[in-house]
């Protein structure tokens, strides 16, 4: 594992040099025909630690056009293939929503479509909500194993936004602590992601005096990280804390901090100019390994 640490801070807005990264919803594909059907993560007989919820999926759309899943008793994984791509990486996307809802378009399929535009096959993880952090981690670990089984020889990464960033960081640091008992051949796969990207992550500073959340265990096997954050985000300390912890652990980490921006902008320029900046930076980062 590379031990040289790249720890980058940027405190001024940069001019986006390429029109490739001037994203708006209008430039994303208008059709979702490329995605495959959602598949259930868990078989009918689940591990003893996995307790699936009851009831039906509940969804709503906010005035800002954000589609939110409010209740998801059965988690799913949905593939967004990039046909003909020779990329050696595939990426699991975890939407945010405070572990209470899933912002399934803003931080879900819109992100998968962007990854497709860059030539990467993506998987949208709809993990269990509401208020089920353990269940979300179980879903993420199972999803990583499923994606790895489907993509032999490729690097499997995970990325997330807000609470989805928390989940991605947990998956990238708790792979040595399985959250459920193995039940089939899929669970013979490693649940360690090869890389992790956090976009305005939350809940990573829940230790004493806003230090690193205790469950996040860093060691020599911790994968490389990309972190993007804006300084006016109320959850911004999570990125600072995680970035510093990774640096001190000698983990390869690229951290970008920009003024303004707030929280929860995804790719939508109407919400924040930085929504055009993090995709360029992340795309560049993905080319470095």
Buried (B, 14 or more C-beta within 10 A) or exposed (E): EEEEBBBBEBEEEEEBEEEEBEBEBEBBEEEEEBBEEBEEBBEEEBBEEBBBBEEEEBBEEEEEEBBBBBBBBBBBBBBBBBEEBEBEBBBBBBBBBBBEBBBBBBBBBBBBBBBBBBBBBBBBBBBBBBEBBEBBBBBBBBBBBBBBBBBEEBBBBBBBBBBBBBBBBBBBBBBEEBBBEEBEEBBEBEBBBBBBBBBBBBBBBBBEEEBBBEBBBBEEEBBBBBBBBBEEBEBBBBBBBBBBBBBEBBBBBBBBBBEEBBBBBBBBBEBBBBBBBBBBBBBEBBEEE
